[in-house]
Amino acid sequence: MDLQLTGRIVVVTGASKGIGLATTRTFLEEGASVVAVSRKLSPELDALAGPNLLHHAADLTDPAAPARMVERAVEVFGGLDVLVNNAGGPPPGVSLPRFGFLTPDDADWALMYEFNLFAVVRAVRAAIPAMLERGGGAIVNVSSGVARQPAPMNVDYSSAKAALNNVSKALAEEFGPSGIRVNTVSPGPVRTAWWTEDGGAADIIAAQAGSDRTAVLETLAPSMMKLTTGRLVDPQEVADVIALLASPRSASTTGAEFAVDGGFLKEI
């Protein structure tokens, strides 16, 4: 199916690995020009190098960074049609999960909101004028299933994503009449570096459960999170939904939330 993304100008945050890398690759394969935003250039992202890809190095906890990445899209490619706010999860230097409400302090909460909510707010604020100049656009915010599944683990992260869901719907309502669609994708546990890297979620859970990383990734985490599919989500499965929501083929879809979570959320 042609997603009609040829020639579209896209900004993807958190683009060096995981969901962001898969999303960047997918947009490039669909003929879009992509500004791939990450703190560092990974070998996997570098392998996608070509005339339609620009890597923009940025730390999105810097309040000025989101506006600069939008400016780069306009300078290099001539505008902006799609914004994918994928960067999120543990802020730089932070390892998750954290257990219990009393574990994160004020500084932890502030940094979590800075990375998972305020960076998105600033990116959207910068993107909307550029999109309006081109007659509209699409924004896809990557949230999380835990935004609607409260738990004492990672409570600061979960609440930041719940706030993101609320902001996304408000944006869809305000800017939909101007041609800007805003949707949310809520992954469950995705097999990314957050889980698999040394000291990541799999190692932390393994230490807590007296297990090992492989067992956590293959059996314990899917069981603990009651995933119907019995496995963690593949990043490409999330990227495919993001690309469809960004596509003109989703022209009547706005203000919606799509779960790509292996059956994590079971509530109606």
PyRosetta script that sets phi, psi and omega in degrees:
from pyrosetta import init, pose_from_sequence

init()
pose = pose_from_sequence("MDLQLTGRIVVVTGASKGIGLATTRTFLEEGASVVAVSRKLSPELDALAGPNLLHHAADLTDPAAPARMVERAVEVFGGLDVLVNNAGGPPPGVSLPRFGFLTPDDADWALMYEFNLFAVVRAVRAAIPAMLERGGGAIVNVSSGVARQPAPMNVDYSSAKAALNNVSKALAEEFGPSGIRVNTVSPGPVRTAWWTEDGGAADIIAAQAGSDRTAVLETLAPSMMKLTTGRLVDPQEVADVIALLASPRSASTTGAEFAVDGGFLKEI")
pose.set_psi(1, 127.9)
pose.set_omega(1, 177.0)
pose.set_phi(2, -76.5)
pose.set_psi(2, 119.0)
pose.set_omega(2, -179.2)
pose.set_phi(3, -83.9)
pose.set_psi(3, 0.9)
pose.set_omega(3, 176.0)
pose.set_phi(4, 58.0)
pose.set_psi(4, 41.7)
pose.set_omega(4, -179.8)
pose.set_phi(5, -105.7)
pose.set_psi(5, 0.9)
pose.set_omega(5, 179.6)
pose.set_phi(6, -60.0)
pose.set_psi(6, 128.1)
pose.set_omega(6, 179.3)
pose.set_phi(7, 84.2)
pose.set_psi(7, -6.3)
pose.set_omega(7, 177.6)
pose.set_phi(8, -71.9)
pose.set_psi(8, 149.7)
pose.set_omega(8, -179.7)
pose.set_phi(9, -109.2)
pose.set_psi(9, 122.8)
pose.set_omega(9, -167.9)
pose.set_phi(10, -126.7)
pose.set_psi(10, 139.5)
pose.set_omega(10, 168.0)
pose.set_phi(11, -112.2)
pose.set_psi(11, 127.4)
pose.set_omega(11, 176.9)
pose.set_phi(12, -121.9)
pose.set_psi(12, 123.1)
pose.set_omega(12, 177.0)
pose.set_phi(13, -94.7)
pose.set_psi(13, 157.6)
pose.set_omega(13, -176.2)
pose.set_phi(14, 61.9)
pose.set_psi(14, 41.8)
pose.set_omega(14, -166.3)
pose.set_phi(15, -89.1)
pose.set_psi(15, -3.5)
pose.set_omega(15, -171.8)
pose.set_phi(16, -83.3)
pose.set_psi(16, -13.7)
pose.set_omega(16, -177.3)
pose.set_phi(17, -160.6)
pose.set_psi(17, 170.7)
pose.set_omega(17, 172.9)
pose.set_phi(18, 58.5)
pose.set_psi(18, -135.9)
pose.set_omega(18, -178.0)
pose.set_phi(19, -60.6)
pose.set_psi(19, -41.6)
pose.set_omega(19, -178.3)
pose.set_phi(20, -64.0)
pose.set_psi(20, -40.9)
pose.set_omega(20, 177.9)
pose.set_phi(21, -64.9)
pose.set_psi(21, -46.2)
pose.set_omega(21, 178.9)
pose.set_phi(22, -62.3)
pose.set_psi(22, -37.9)
pose.set_omega(22, 179.3)
pose.set_phi(23, -67.5)
pose.set_psi(23, -44.0)
pose.set_omega(23, 177.4)
pose.set_phi(24, -58.9)
pose.set_psi(24, -48.0)
pose.set_omega(24, 179.6)
pose.set_phi(25, -59.3)
pose.set_psi(25, -41.9)
pose.set_omega(25, -178.1)
pose.set_phi(26, -64.9)
pose.set_psi(26, -44.1)
pose.set_omega(26, 178.6)
pose.set_phi(27, -63.8)
pose.set_psi(27, -40.2)
pose.set_omega(27, 178.0)
pose.set_phi(28, -62.9)
pose.set_psi(28, -42.6)
pose.set_omega(28, 178.8)
pose.set_phi(29, -63.5)
pose.set_psi(29, -27.5)
pose.set_omega(29, 179.6)
pose.set_phi(30, -87.4)
pose.set_psi(30, 2.5)
pose.set_omega(30, 174.5)
pose.set_phi(31, 92.5)
pose.set_psi(31, 12.1)
pose.set_omega(31, 179.4)
pose.set_phi(32, -86.4)
pose.set_psi(32, 162.5)
pose.set_omega(32, 169.6)
pose.set_phi(33, -100.0)
pose.set_psi(33, 133.9)
pose.set_omega(33, -169.9)
pose.set_phi(34, -127.1)
pose.set_psi(34, 129.9)
pose.set_omega(34, 165.5)
pose.set_phi(35, -95.1)
pose.set_psi(35, 109.6)
pose.set_omega(35, -177.3)
pose.set_phi(36, -95.7)
pose.set_psi(36, 115.1)
pose.set_omega(36, -173.1)
pose.set_phi(37, -105.0)
pose.set_psi(37, 126.7)
pose.set_omega(37, 174.5)
pose.set_phi(38, -161.4)
pose.set_psi(38, 164.2)
pose.set_omega(38, 179.4)
pose.set_phi(39, -68.0)
pose.set_psi(39, -35.9)
pose.set_omega(39, -179.5)
pose.set_phi(40, -135.0)
pose.set_psi(40, 156.2)
pose.set_omega(40, 175.9)
pose.set_phi(41, -87.7)
pose.set_psi(41, 118.3)
pose.set_omega(41, 179.5)
pose.set_phi(42, -87.5)
pose.set_psi(42, 157.9)
pose.set_omega(42, 175.6)
pose.set_phi(43, -57.8)
pose.set_psi(43, -36.4)
pose.set_omega(43, -179.2)
pose.set_phi(44, -66.7)
pose.set_psi(44, -39.7)
pose.set_omega(44, 177.6)
pose.set_phi(45, -71.7)
pose.set_psi(45, -39.4)
pose.set_omega(45, 178.8)
pose.set_phi(46, -61.0)
pose.set_psi(46, -30.6)
pose.set_omega(46, 179.6)
pose.set_phi(47, -66.7)
pose.set_psi(47, -17.1)
pose.set_omega(47, 179.1)
pose.set_phi(48, -90.9)
pose.set_psi(48, 3.7)
pose.set_omega(48, -173.7)
pose.set_phi(49, -53.7)
pose.set_psi(49, 140.5)
pose.set_omega(49, 179.2)
pose.set_phi(50, 178.1)
pose.set_psi(50, 179.8)
pose.set_omega(50, -175.8)
pose.set_phi(51, -65.3)
pose.set_psi(51, -19.9)
pose.set_omega(51, -178.0)
pose.set_phi(52, -98.5)
pose.set_psi(52, 7.6)
pose.set_omega(52, -179.3)
pose.set_phi(53, -123.8)
pose.set_psi(53, 129.0)
pose.set_omega(53, 173.4)
pose.set_phi(54, -123.5)
pose.set_psi(54, 122.7)
pose.set_omega(54, 172.6)
pose.set_phi(55, -88.5)
pose.set_psi(55, 130.4)
pose.set_omega(55, 177.1)
pose.set_phi(56, -120.0)
pose.set_psi(56, 113.9)
pose.set_omega(56, -179.0)
pose.set_phi(57, -78.4)
pose.set_psi(57, 127.0)
pose.set_omega(57, -178.9)
pose.set_phi(58, -159.0)
pose.set_psi(58, 145.2)
pose.set_omega(58, 169.1)
pose.set_phi(59, -104.0)
pose.set_psi(59, 108.7)
pose.set_omega(59, -172.4)
pose.set_phi(60, -73.2)
pose.set_psi(60, -3.2)
pose.set_omega(60, 170.4)
pose.set_phi(61, -78.9)
pose.set_psi(61, -9.8)
pose.set_omega(61, 171.5)
pose.set_phi(62, -78.0)
pose.set_psi(62, 118.0)
pose.set_omega(62, -175.4)
pose.set_phi(63, -57.2)
pose.set_psi(63, -24.2)
pose.set_omega(63, -179.3)
pose.set_phi(64, -85.5)
pose.set_psi(64, -13.9)
pose.set_omega(64, -171.9)
pose.set_phi(65, -65.7)
pose.set_psi(65, -43.7)
pose.set_omega(65, -178.1)
pose.set_phi(66, -59.6)
pose.set_psi(66, -41.8)
pose.set_omega(66, 179.3)
pose.set_phi(67, -64.1)
pose.set_psi(67, -37.4)
pose.set_omega(67, -179.4)
pose.set_phi(68, -65.2)
pose.set_psi(68, -36.7)
pose.set_omega(68, -178.2)
pose.set_phi(69, -69.6)
pose.set_psi(69, -35.3)
pose.set_omega(69, 176.0)
pose.set_phi(70, -67.6)
pose.set_psi(70, -40.9)
pose.set_omega(70, 177.1)
pose.set_phi(71, -58.8)
pose.set_psi(71, -38.8)
pose.set_omega(71, 179.8)
pose.set_phi(72, -65.5)
pose.set_psi(72, -39.1)
pose.set_omega(72, 177.9)
pose.set_phi(73, -61.4)
pose.set_psi(73, -42.1)
pose.set_omega(73, -180.0)
pose.set_phi(74, -69.1)
pose.set_psi(74, -42.6)
pose.set_omega(74, -178.5)
pose.set_phi(75, -64.2)
pose.set_psi(75, -45.2)
pose.set_omega(75, -171.4)
pose.set_phi(76, -87.1)
pose.set_psi(76, -42.5)
pose.set_omega(76, -174.1)
pose.set_phi(77, -109.1)
pose.set_psi(77, -11.3)
pose.set_omega(77, 173.4)
pose.set_phi(78, 99.5)
pose.set_psi(78, 6.0)
pose.set_omega(78, 179.2)
pose.set_phi(79, 163.9)
pose.set_psi(79, -161.7)
pose.set_omega(79, 178.1)
pose.set_phi(80, -152.8)
pose.set_psi(80, 127.8)
pose.set_omega(80, 178.5)
pose.set_phi(81, -113.1)
pose.set_psi(81, -31.6)
pose.set_omega(81, -173.7)
pose.set_phi(82, -137.4)
pose.set_psi(82, 134.5)
pose.set_omega(82, 173.0)
pose.set_phi(83, -122.5)
pose.set_psi(83, 122.6)
pose.set_omega(83, 175.3)
pose.set_phi(84, -111.9)
pose.set_psi(84, 107.4)
pose.set_omega(84, 178.0)
pose.set_phi(85, -88.0)
pose.set_psi(85, 84.7)
pose.set_omega(85, -177.2)
pose.set_phi(86, -97.4)
pose.set_psi(86, -30.2)
pose.set_omega(86, -177.6)
pose.set_phi(87, -56.9)
pose.set_psi(87, 133.1)
pose.set_omega(87, -179.3)
pose.set_phi(88, 173.1)
pose.set_psi(88, -169.4)
pose.set_omega(88, -176.0)
pose.set_phi(89, 87.3)
pose.set_psi(89, -144.6)
pose.set_omega(89, -179.8)
pose.set_phi(90, -65.3)
pose.set_psi(90, 127.3)
pose.set_omega(90, 174.0)
pose.set_phi(91, -62.6)
pose.set_psi(91, 163.0)
pose.set_omega(91, 179.4)
pose.set_phi(92, -51.3)
pose.set_psi(92, 128.3)
pose.set_omega(92, 178.5)
pose.set_phi(93, 86.2)
pose.set_psi(93, 1.6)
pose.set_omega(93, -177.2)
pose.set_phi(94, -111.6)
pose.set_psi(94, 139.4)
pose.set_omega(94, 174.9)
pose.set_phi(95, -111.7)
pose.set_psi(95, 135.5)
pose.set_omega(95, 176.2)
pose.set_phi(96, -122.4)
pose.set_psi(96, 154.2)
pose.set_omega(96, 12.6)
pose.set_phi(97, -83.9)
pose.set_psi(97, 158.7)
pose.set_omega(97, 168.6)
pose.set_phi(98, -114.8)
pose.set_psi(98, 137.7)
pose.set_omega(98, -173.8)
pose.set_phi(99, -104.0)
pose.set_psi(99, 127.9)
pose.set_omega(99, 173.0)
pose.set_phi(100, 91.4)
pose.set_psi(100, 143.9)
pose.set_omega(100, -178.5)
pose.set_phi(101, -62.0)
pose.set_psi(101, -34.9)
pose.set_omega(101, -175.0)
pose.set_phi(102, -78.7)
pose.set_psi(102, -7.0)
pose.set_omega(102, -176.5)
pose.set_phi(103, -71.3)
pose.set_psi(103, -53.5)
pose.set_omega(103, 179.1)
pose.set_phi(104, -74.7)
pose.set_psi(104, 137.4)
pose.set_omega(104, 176.4)
pose.set_phi(105, -97.3)
pose.set_psi(105, -172.6)
pose.set_omega(105, -176.8)
pose.set_phi(106, -58.6)
pose.set_psi(106, -41.5)
pose.set_omega(106, -179.5)
pose.set_phi(107, -64.8)
pose.set_psi(107, -37.6)
pose.set_omega(107, 177.6)
pose.set_phi(108, -63.9)
pose.set_psi(108, -45.5)
pose.set_omega(108, 178.6)
pose.set_phi(109, -61.4)
pose.set_psi(109, -44.7)
pose.set_omega(109, -177.5)
pose.set_phi(110, -62.7)
pose.set_psi(110, -44.0)
pose.set_omega(110, -179.5)
pose.set_phi(111, -67.4)
pose.set_psi(111, -37.6)
pose.set_omega(111, 179.3)
pose.set_phi(112, -63.5)
pose.set_psi(112, -42.6)
pose.set_omega(112, 178.6)
pose.set_phi(113, -71.3)
pose.set_psi(113, -34.7)
pose.set_omega(113, 178.5)
pose.set_phi(114, -59.0)
pose.set_psi(114, -43.8)
pose.set_omega(114, -175.0)
pose.set_phi(115, -81.4)
pose.set_psi(115, -41.1)
pose.set_omega(115, -171.4)
pose.set_phi(116, -95.4)
pose.set_psi(116, -14.8)
pose.set_omega(116, 179.5)
pose.set_phi(117, -126.4)
pose.set_psi(117, -56.4)
pose.set_omega(117, -173.1)
pose.set_phi(118, -66.3)
pose.set_psi(118, -34.9)
pose.set_omega(118, 176.9)
pose.set_phi(119, -62.0)
pose.set_psi(119, -37.8)
pose.set_omega(119, 177.4)
pose.set_phi(120, -67.8)
pose.set_psi(120, -44.7)
pose.set_omega(120, 178.6)
pose.set_phi(121, -56.6)
pose.set_psi(121, -44.9)
pose.set_omega(121, -179.0)
pose.set_phi(122, -68.1)
pose.set_psi(122, -37.8)
pose.set_omega(122, 179.3)
pose.set_phi(123, -65.2)
pose.set_psi(123, -43.7)
pose.set_omega(123, 179.4)
pose.set_phi(124, -65.7)
pose.set_psi(124, -42.0)
pose.set_omega(124, 178.9)
pose.set_phi(125, -57.7)
pose.set_psi(125, -39.2)
pose.set_omega(125, 179.4)
pose.set_phi(126, -76.1)
pose.set_psi(126, -33.3)
pose.set_omega(126, -173.9)
pose.set_phi(127, -76.4)
pose.set_psi(127, -34.9)
pose.set_omega(127, -172.4)
pose.set_phi(128, -58.3)
pose.set_psi(128, -47.3)
pose.set_omega(128, 178.1)
pose.set_phi(129, -59.5)
pose.set_psi(129, -39.5)
pose.set_omega(129, 179.0)
pose.set_phi(130, -65.2)
pose.set_psi(130, -38.8)
pose.set_omega(130, 178.2)
pose.set_phi(131, -68.7)
pose.set_psi(131, -41.0)
pose.set_omega(131, -179.8)
pose.set_phi(132, -62.1)
pose.set_psi(132, -32.5)
pose.set_omega(132, 177.6)
pose.set_phi(133, -64.2)
pose.set_psi(133, -25.4)
pose.set_omega(133, 179.7)
pose.set_phi(134, -101.8)
pose.set_psi(134, 10.5)
pose.set_omega(134, 175.2)
pose.set_phi(135, 87.8)
pose.set_psi(135, 8.5)
pose.set_omega(135, 178.2)
pose.set_phi(136, 138.3)
pose.set_psi(136, -171.4)
pose.set_omega(136, -178.4)
pose.set_phi(137, 173.6)
pose.set_psi(137, -170.4)
pose.set_omega(137, -179.9)
pose.set_phi(138, -136.6)
pose.set_psi(138, 136.0)
pose.set_omega(138, 175.6)
pose.set_phi(139, -120.0)
pose.set_psi(139, 129.2)
pose.set_omega(139, 175.4)
pose.set_phi(140, -121.2)
pose.set_psi(140, 118.1)
pose.set_omega(140, 178.3)
pose.set_phi(141, -101.3)
pose.set_psi(141, 128.2)
pose.set_omega(141, 179.3)
pose.set_phi(142, -91.0)
pose.set_psi(142, 113.2)
pose.set_omega(142, -178.5)
pose.set_phi(143, -103.2)
pose.set_psi(143, -135.7)
pose.set_omega(143, -179.9)
pose.set_phi(144, -165.1)
pose.set_psi(144, 149.5)
pose.set_omega(144, 176.4)
pose.set_phi(145, -60.8)
pose.set_psi(145, -26.8)
pose.set_omega(145, -178.5)
pose.set_phi(146, -72.2)
pose.set_psi(146, -9.9)
pose.set_omega(146, 174.3)
pose.set_phi(147, -62.5)
pose.set_psi(147, -27.1)
pose.set_omega(147, 179.7)
pose.set_phi(148, -115.0)
pose.set_psi(148, 12.2)
pose.set_omega(148, 179.0)
pose.set_phi(149, -132.6)
pose.set_psi(149, 77.2)
pose.set_omega(149, -175.5)
pose.set_phi(150, -60.1)
pose.set_psi(150, 142.0)
pose.set_omega(150, 178.8)
pose.set_phi(151, -158.0)
pose.set_psi(151, 158.4)
pose.set_omega(151, -179.6)
pose.set_phi(152, -74.8)
pose.set_psi(152, -1.7)
pose.set_omega(152, 175.2)
pose.set_phi(153, -94.9)
pose.set_psi(153, 129.1)
pose.set_omega(153, 178.7)
pose.set_phi(154, 57.3)
pose.set_psi(154, 42.4)
pose.set_omega(154, -174.6)
pose.set_phi(155, -63.5)
pose.set_psi(155, -32.7)
pose.set_omega(155, 178.6)
pose.set_phi(156, -68.0)
pose.set_psi(156, -41.8)
pose.set_omega(156, 177.5)
pose.set_phi(157, -64.8)
pose.set_psi(157, -46.6)
pose.set_omega(157, -177.9)
pose.set_phi(158, -60.9)
pose.set_psi(158, -41.6)
pose.set_omega(158, -177.8)
pose.set_phi(159, -71.2)
pose.set_psi(159, -33.3)
pose.set_omega(159, 175.9)
pose.set_phi(160, -63.9)
pose.set_psi(160, -39.8)
pose.set_omega(160, 178.7)
pose.set_phi(161, -70.9)
pose.set_psi(161, -33.8)
pose.set_omega(161, 174.8)
pose.set_phi(162, -62.8)
pose.set_psi(162, -40.3)
pose.set_omega(162, 176.5)
pose.set_phi(163, -64.0)
pose.set_psi(163, -38.7)
pose.set_omega(163, 178.2)
pose.set_phi(164, -61.6)
pose.set_psi(164, -40.5)
pose.set_omega(164, 177.1)
pose.set_phi(165, -59.3)
pose.set_psi(165, -42.9)
pose.set_omega(165, -179.7)
pose.set_phi(166, -64.3)
pose.set_psi(166, -46.4)
pose.set_omega(166, 179.5)
pose.set_phi(167, -61.2)
pose.set_psi(167, -39.8)
pose.set_omega(167, -178.5)
pose.set_phi(168, -61.3)
pose.set_psi(168, -43.4)
pose.set_omega(168, 179.3)
pose.set_phi(169, -67.6)
pose.set_psi(169, -37.5)
pose.set_omega(169, 177.5)
pose.set_phi(170, -64.2)
pose.set_psi(170, -41.1)
pose.set_omega(170, 178.0)
pose.set_phi(171, -63.5)
pose.set_psi(171, -43.2)
pose.set_omega(171, 179.5)
pose.set_phi(172, -58.9)
pose.set_psi(172, -40.6)
pose.set_omega(172, -179.1)
pose.set_phi(173, -68.7)
pose.set_psi(173, -41.2)
pose.set_omega(173, -176.0)
pose.set_phi(174, -75.3)
pose.set_psi(174, -41.3)
pose.set_omega(174, -170.3)
pose.set_phi(175, -104.6)
pose.set_psi(175, -4.7)
pose.set_omega(175, 175.4)
pose.set_phi(176, -55.9)
pose.set_psi(176, -44.6)
pose.set_omega(176, 178.6)
pose.set_phi(177, -62.5)
pose.set_psi(177, -18.0)
pose.set_omega(177, 178.6)
pose.set_phi(178, -94.9)
pose.set_psi(178, 4.3)
pose.set_omega(178, 176.1)
pose.set_phi(179, 95.0)
pose.set_psi(179, 9.3)
pose.set_omega(179, 178.4)
pose.set_phi(180, -106.6)
pose.set_psi(180, 116.5)
pose.set_omega(180, 177.5)
pose.set_phi(181, -93.0)
pose.set_psi(181, 140.8)
pose.set_omega(181, 179.8)
pose.set_phi(182, -130.5)
pose.set_psi(182, 121.6)
pose.set_omega(182, 178.7)
pose.set_phi(183, -132.8)
pose.set_psi(183, 164.7)
pose.set_omega(183, -177.2)
pose.set_phi(184, -125.5)
pose.set_psi(184, 136.9)
pose.set_omega(184, 171.4)
pose.set_phi(185, -112.1)
pose.set_psi(185, 128.6)
pose.set_omega(185, -177.5)
pose.set_phi(186, -116.0)
pose.set_psi(186, 95.5)
pose.set_omega(186, 176.9)
pose.set_phi(187, -72.8)
pose.set_psi(187, 157.5)
pose.set_omega(187, 164.7)
pose.set_phi(188, -89.1)
pose.set_psi(188, -150.3)
pose.set_omega(188, 177.4)
pose.set_phi(189, -70.6)
pose.set_psi(189, 121.7)
pose.set_omega(189, -177.1)
pose.set_phi(190, -110.6)
pose.set_psi(190, 139.5)
pose.set_omega(190, -177.5)
pose.set_phi(191, -75.0)
pose.set_psi(191, 81.6)
pose.set_omega(191, -179.5)
pose.set_phi(192, -124.1)
pose.set_psi(192, 180.0)
pose.set_omega(192, -179.8)
pose.set_phi(193, -59.2)
pose.set_psi(193, -30.1)
pose.set_omega(193, 176.4)
pose.set_phi(194, -50.3)
pose.set_psi(194, -40.6)
pose.set_omega(194, -180.0)
pose.set_phi(195, -87.8)
pose.set_psi(195, -41.6)
pose.set_omega(195, -163.7)
pose.set_phi(196, -94.6)
pose.set_psi(196, -21.5)
pose.set_omega(196, -175.6)
pose.set_phi(197, -71.5)
pose.set_psi(197, 160.8)
pose.set_omega(197, 178.2)
pose.set_phi(198, -57.3)
pose.set_psi(198, 128.9)
pose.set_omega(198, -178.6)
pose.set_phi(199, 80.3)
pose.set_psi(199, 6.3)
pose.set_omega(199, -179.5)
pose.set_phi(200, -80.7)
pose.set_psi(200, -168.2)
pose.set_omega(200, -173.9)
pose.set_phi(201, -58.8)
pose.set_psi(201, -39.7)
pose.set_omega(201, -178.6)
pose.set_phi(202, -63.3)
pose.set_psi(202, -40.2)
pose.set_omega(202, 179.0)
pose.set_phi(203, -68.8)
pose.set_psi(203, -39.8)
pose.set_omega(203, -179.6)
pose.set_phi(204, -65.1)
pose.set_psi(204, -44.5)
pose.set_omega(204, 179.5)
pose.set_phi(205, -68.0)
pose.set_psi(205, -38.1)
pose.set_omega(205, 178.7)
pose.set_phi(206, -60.9)
pose.set_psi(206, -42.2)
pose.set_omega(206, 178.9)
pose.set_phi(207, -64.6)
pose.set_psi(207, -37.6)
pose.set_omega(207, -180.0)
pose.set_phi(208, -68.9)
pose.set_psi(208, -36.9)
pose.set_omega(208, -172.4)
pose.set_phi(209, -97.8)
pose.set_psi(209, -1.2)
pose.set_omega(209, -176.7)
pose.set_phi(210, 66.3)
pose.set_psi(210, 38.3)
pose.set_omega(210, -176.8)
pose.set_phi(211, -123.3)
pose.set_psi(211, -158.0)
pose.set_omega(211, 176.6)
pose.set_phi(212, -133.6)
pose.set_psi(212, 166.8)
pose.set_omega(212, -173.6)
pose.set_phi(213, -58.4)
pose.set_psi(213, -45.7)
pose.set_omega(213, -178.0)
pose.set_phi(214, -61.1)
pose.set_psi(214, -44.0)
pose.set_omega(214, -180.0)
pose.set_phi(215, -64.0)
pose.set_psi(215, -38.1)
pose.set_omega(215, 178.4)
pose.set_phi(216, -63.3)
pose.set_psi(216, -48.1)
pose.set_omega(216, -176.5)
pose.set_phi(217, -66.4)
pose.set_psi(217, -38.9)
pose.set_omega(217, -172.5)
pose.set_phi(218, -88.0)
pose.set_psi(218, -36.0)
pose.set_omega(218, -173.3)
pose.set_phi(219, -131.0)
pose.set_psi(219, -47.1)
pose.set_omega(219, -171.7)
pose.set_phi(220, -66.2)
pose.set_psi(220, -50.0)
pose.set_omega(220, -178.7)
pose.set_phi(221, -62.9)
pose.set_psi(221, -48.1)
pose.set_omega(221, 176.9)
pose.set_phi(222, -58.3)
pose.set_psi(222, -37.3)
pose.set_omega(222, 178.7)
pose.set_phi(223, -71.2)
pose.set_psi(223, -45.4)
pose.set_omega(223, -178.6)
pose.set_phi(224, -60.0)
pose.set_psi(224, -37.7)
pose.set_omega(224, -177.6)
pose.set_phi(225, -94.8)
pose.set_psi(225, 5.3)
pose.set_omega(225, 175.1)
pose.set_phi(226, 54.8)
pose.set_psi(226, 46.8)
pose.set_omega(226, 179.7)
pose.set_phi(227, -75.3)
pose.set_psi(227, 123.2)
pose.set_omega(227, -178.0)
pose.set_phi(228, -61.3)
pose.set_psi(228, -35.4)
pose.set_omega(228, -178.8)
pose.set_phi(229, -75.6)
pose.set_psi(229, -17.2)
pose.set_omega(229, 179.3)
pose.set_phi(230, 77.5)
pose.set_psi(230, 14.5)
pose.set_omega(230, -179.6)
pose.set_phi(231, -151.9)
pose.set_psi(231, 160.8)
pose.set_omega(231, 173.9)
pose.set_phi(232, -69.8)
pose.set_psi(232, 155.7)
pose.set_omega(232, -179.2)
pose.set_phi(233, -74.1)
pose.set_psi(233, 143.0)
pose.set_omega(233, 174.1)
pose.set_phi(234, -85.0)
pose.set_psi(234, 137.6)
pose.set_omega(234, -178.8)
pose.set_phi(235, -54.4)
pose.set_psi(235, -35.1)
pose.set_omega(235, -178.6)
pose.set_phi(236, -64.2)
pose.set_psi(236, -30.7)
pose.set_omega(236, 179.7)
pose.set_phi(237, -65.2)
pose.set_psi(237, -32.4)
pose.set_omega(237, 176.0)
pose.set_phi(238, -76.5)
pose.set_psi(238, -42.9)
pose.set_omega(238, -178.7)
pose.set_phi(239, -59.6)
pose.set_psi(239, -37.2)
pose.set_omega(239, -179.7)
pose.set_phi(240, -62.6)
pose.set_psi(240, -39.8)
pose.set_omega(240, 178.9)
pose.set_phi(241, -70.0)
pose.set_psi(241, -39.9)
pose.set_omega(241, 177.7)
pose.set_phi(242, -59.1)
pose.set_psi(242, -46.6)
pose.set_omega(242, -179.0)
pose.set_phi(243, -62.9)
pose.set_psi(243, -40.9)
pose.set_omega(243, 178.8)
pose.set_phi(244, -63.8)
pose.set_psi(244, -41.4)
pose.set_omega(244, 179.7)
pose.set_phi(245, -67.5)
pose.set_psi(245, -29.5)
pose.set_omega(245, 177.9)
pose.set_phi(246, -78.0)
pose.set_psi(246, -17.8)
pose.set_omega(246, -174.1)
pose.set_phi(247, -76.5)
pose.set_psi(247, 148.4)
pose.set_omega(247, 171.6)
pose.set_phi(248, -59.2)
pose.set_psi(248, -17.7)
pose.set_omega(248, 176.1)
pose.set_phi(249, -67.1)
pose.set_psi(249, -13.7)
pose.set_omega(249, 175.5)
pose.set_phi(250, -105.3)
pose.set_psi(250, 33.6)
pose.set_omega(250, -171.5)
pose.set_phi(251, -60.3)
pose.set_psi(251, -23.9)
pose.set_omega(251, -179.9)
pose.set_phi(252, -104.1)
pose.set_psi(252, 14.4)
pose.set_omega(252, 179.3)
pose.set_phi(253, -108.9)
pose.set_psi(253, 112.5)
pose.set_omega(253, 176.2)
pose.set_phi(254, -153.1)
pose.set_psi(254, 149.3)
pose.set_omega(254, -177.7)
pose.set_phi(255, 72.9)
pose.set_psi(255, 17.6)
pose.set_omega(255, -175.9)
pose.set_phi(256, -103.8)
pose.set_psi(256, 157.9)
pose.set_omega(256, 175.5)
pose.set_phi(257, -123.4)
pose.set_psi(257, 128.2)
pose.set_omega(257, -177.8)
pose.set_phi(258, -115.0)
pose.set_psi(258, 122.0)
pose.set_omega(258, 177.6)
pose.set_phi(259, -87.1)
pose.set_psi(259, 126.0)
pose.set_omega(259, 172.3)
pose.set_phi(260, -124.1)
pose.set_psi(260, 79.6)
pose.set_omega(260, -161.6)
pose.set_phi(261, -136.7)
pose.set_psi(261, 12.5)
pose.set_omega(261, 178.8)
pose.set_phi(262, 66.3)
pose.set_psi(262, 18.6)
pose.set_omega(262, -178.9)
pose.set_phi(263, 87.7)
pose.set_psi(263, 19.3)
pose.set_omega(263, -179.3)
pose.set_phi(264, -61.5)
pose.set_psi(264, -50.6)
pose.set_omega(264, 178.9)
pose.set_phi(265, -83.1)
pose.set_psi(265, 124.5)
pose.set_omega(265, -177.5)
pose.set_phi(266, -117.0)
pose.set_psi(266, -3.6)
pose.set_omega(266, -177.4)
pose.set_phi(267, -76.3)
pose.set_psi(267, 152.6)
pose.set_omega(267, 176.0)
pose.set_phi(268, -83.5)
pose.dump_pdb("model.pdb")
